Amino acid sequence: MRALFFCLIGLLTASPDFALAEIKLSTKPAPGANETRYFTSIDGLMNGNADVILKETRQGKTVTSAVLDVCYPAEKGSERKDRFVVNLAVSGQTLTGTTQSLADKLPVSVKLTRKPTGDGFEFKGQISVGQTVTEVASTDNSDLSEKEFLDNQTTDEGITATPKDFTEVSPESIGVKVKLDAASDFLKGLKGQDLEVSLNSLGVTCDALRAGEQTITISADPSRAAALIAKFKSQPGVVAAGWTSGVVDMERTIRFAAADWRDGDKLNKDKLAAAITGVLTKTLAAKSATSAWNANTGTLKLTFKRPSQLYPALDLTETIEIAALAAPDKPGATDRLMLWIGNPVISTVDETAGPKLNLSDEASGDEEGDQKDDNGALEALAKEFGGQHWDADKSAWK
């Protein structure tokens, strides 16, 4: 026996390829063992708007159990989602089951036939939700291993509880991950507060329905963000709270010493707005029209006016809107501020006396079309404030 043992050790030592082959073989499912496979699409369900996960447990090629998870628009054209999860009984190639939808409590009935077709699978049958019957005729479906399925799942909600600085998250933008059954009370508790809730984050996605958790995005004055995050963390149903991505684009941001722009520990907003306005009136060759700080988000909205050169004889006026945000460059104590300046948005109107020429701008809905040349405003602001630019290649201030 000892001789046989040492013979095997010698064989593995002398032949690394043989050892590797043995290791690889050991990772394969043993014959007759259960294996889990997933389908993440079945064509045609709910007019192609359904998000589908079919989980199968197999012994060899035989399906022993299956679970169908379908998330879909609750009403045609609606952003609101409903979902059902049904355990399917397996009889040969037939999969059947009944349940009710989770939100609207509608009766659900599933009857499908499943047929291998070369390298893929075919599904045919019917799925009924309430009074709506969907005919299923889906061909050429491929399945995934459990590892492949899990690798494709998105789990990063983009919330950073303790960022080292505000280069990857935005100082005014807060993300709150809250359990679905507590989300309504959490949102109602935000009424009357000086903040803004992103409308897009109110929609409960299929991922949120499956996770049982929703991420709400909130904008608030950077000076109040840390206190709000601490408050949110203590509220019922909140899983996580922190900073997330927002308006700040580092390529349009400068950093500078804070001392001259604070009164005690507060930002001197009047002084800062006057300095920004003074620089922009020169770079834009325009007159200042309005300047206002948003009490909810802490952003500064500036408007300027100048004669339009598009058709000088008409004496048209260009109105230029620019948003700005000033904040500490990181949470907590710091002697630096950062200033983000948005791209100018320019509109042209007739402000002459008497009858007006009505104008339309076909490009007004095109975000790229709204981003106009700011005539070197960012560079001029950096010079005025003695600030640094962000080096995207090195991910550092320069």
Beta strands, then each sheet from edge to edge (+ up, - down):
strand 1: 34-39
strand 2: 51-59
strand 3: 62-73
strand 4: 81-91
strand 5: 94-100
strand 6: 107-117
strand 7: 120-129
strand 8: 132-141
strand 9: 144-145
strand 10: 173-179
strand 11: 196-197
strand 12: 213-219
strand 13: 238-243
strand 14: 253-257
strand 15: 262-263
strand 16: 266-267
strand 17: 287-293
strand 18: 299-307
strand 19: 317-328
strand 20: 336-341
strand 21: 345-349
strand 22: 388-391
strand 23: 396-397
sheet 1: 8+ 7- 6+ 5- 4+ 3- 2+ 1- 9+
sheet 2: 11+ 12- 10+ 13-
sheet 3: 17+ 18- 19+ 20- 14+ 22- 23+
sheet 4: 15+ 16-
sheet 5: 17+ 18- 19+ 21-
end
